[in-house]
Structures are given as structure tokens and as C-alpha cells.
């Protein structure tokens, strides 16, 4: 499996509750925070839901 590095680049303030929970589930707790995940379909779907708030790069 490929690895994906996810970085939060925008704030979750004034976002829908589902988007805030998705960011928390990804492990992102603030702007500039980075996490690494396996590129599973579940993670890809979560990233797609908040793609306007995060930046992704393949490792």
C-alpha cells in the first residue's frame, strides 16, 4: 500500500460538524499539522470529503 501525507491548510471554524469530525478522525487538530496514513479506500474517501481544507502528498 502507498502512504499519503495529509496536511491541514485551512481552519475548521465555521465548517459543518461532519467535516470537523472527519478532520478529527484523520488525526488533524489544527492548521499546519501533518499525519501519515495508508492509502486505503476509507482514508481516500475521508480526504475527498475535506479536500478543500487539506493538502495531500504521496510518500
Secondary structure, DSSP 8 states (H G I E B T S, - for coil): --EEEEEE-S--TTS-HHHHHHHHHHT--STT-EEEEE--HHHHHHHHHTTTTEEEEE-
